[in-house]
Amino acid sequence: MYLVSVIATTVVLPLLATIIELTASPGADPLLVAGKWFVFFGVGIRLLLAGLSQIFRPGFTAKNLLGIETDDANQVVQELGFANTAMGIAGLVAYFFAASWLPAVAAIAGIFLLLAGLRHLVKKGKSATEWIPTVTDLILAVILLAFVVVSLLA
């Protein structure tokens, strides 16, 4: 379930929603449409789900993604969950205030995901489960930060 939800919210759903909206509204700005859906699904849905999981099931993240077998990290994992939940909510709200919120939310989440992905990347002895957030964090970070740069140059 974890793998499916991460891949769906990071890649599949934003691409599908972008294609559907651009097909239904051919004159729409493709950059704004794609940015809106990657922020909505990749930041809003994905980070909200991750945050809630980290708050209510910190042991899952500690054990399966960080390799920590004890409950010693639960407080830190829950605090990470608060940050993910806050970014997730911002990603959902950005849907309703696209022009003004999208670049800011994309920048914040993009920087966070880039740094988290790079941190995962250099960790030695990653499990197969750890590769999922590593790769998807980096993919989504590149997409979000590219959206920010193009938005600023437009």
N, C-alpha and C positions, 0 to 999 in steps of 0.2 A: 504493500500500500504506500509506503514512504517513497519508494522509487517512482511509482506511477504519479503520485501527487506532485513531486518535485519537477519531474520532466513535463507534466501537463501544464503546470503553472508557469514554468520557466520558458517553454518553447511552444508547445502545441496550441494551447488556448490563446495566447497572444497573437500568434501567426494566423490562426483560424479566424479570430475576431477581426483582425486587420483586413484579411482578404474579404470577409463577408461585408464589412462596412465599406471598403473601397469599391466593391462590386455594386453595392446598393446605392452608393453616393459617388459616382465617378469623378465629380468635381472637387471632392474633399482633398485636403492637403495630406498626402501620404505620410509625411514625417509626423505631423500632429496625431494622425490616426494611429500609427504604429507606436508612437511614444505613449499615447493614452492607454493603449491596451497592454503594453509591456509594463507600464507603471501599475495599472490596475491588477493584472494577474501576477506578474513577477514580484512586485513589491507589495501590493495590497493583499492579495489572497495568500501568496506564498509566505511572506514574512509574518502575516497575522497568524496563519496556521502554525508556523514554526514557533512563534512567540508563545502562543497559547499552550503548545505542547511542552515547551521549555518551562513554563510557569507551573503547569499542572503535572507534568511527568519529567522532572529534571533528570532523573536517573537514566531515561532513555538516551538523552543527548550525552550525558556524562559517560555512560558505558559504551554506546554504539558509535558515537562520533568522536569522542575525545579519548576513549580507552581508559577511563577512570572507573575502577570497579567499586569504590567506596562512595558513601554519601557525602564525603567531604566537599565536593564541588557543587552540591545542589544549590547553595545560596548564589554562587556566581552564575550558574546556569540559569537560575530564575531571574536574576538581574539582566542577563543577556536577553531573556524572554521578554522582559519589560521593554527593552530597547526595540526588539523585533516587533512587538505588538504596537508600539508607538509608530514605527515606520510603516507597518502594515495599515494601520488606521489612516495615516497620512496618504498612503497610496490609494486607498479607497475614496477618500475625500477629494483627492486630486481629480478623479473622474468628473466630478461636478463643477470643478473650477479649473478646467483644462489649461487655458491660456496662462493663468497666473501661477498655478501650483505645480504643473507638470515638470518644468525644468528644475525647480528647487527640490522637489521630492526625488526626481531622477538623480540629481547630483548627490544628495545626501545618501541615498540607498546605493548608488553606483560606487561611491567612495568606500562605503562600509563593506559592500560585497567584494570589491577589488582587494581591499586589505585582508578581509577574512579569507578569501580564496587564496591569496598569496601566502598567508600564514598556514593554511591547510597544505598548500603545495610543498612547502619546505619541510613539513613534518615527516620524519622518517617512520617507516613501518606502518603506513596507513592501511586500514582494512579496506575491503571492497566497498563497504558502506560509506567510508570516509571519502572515497573518490567521488561519490554522487554530489555532495555539497561543494567539493573542491571545483569540479568542472562546471557545474551549473552556476555557482557564484561568479566564476570568471567570465563565463559566456554572458550572463545577465549584466555584469558590471560593464563589459565592453559595449553592449547594446545601449545601456542607459547613459554612459558617459559620451558615447558617440552622439546620441540624441541631444544631450546637453550642449556639446560643442557646436553641432549644426544649428541648434536653436539660437545660440548666442551669435552665430555668424549671419543668421538670416535677417 
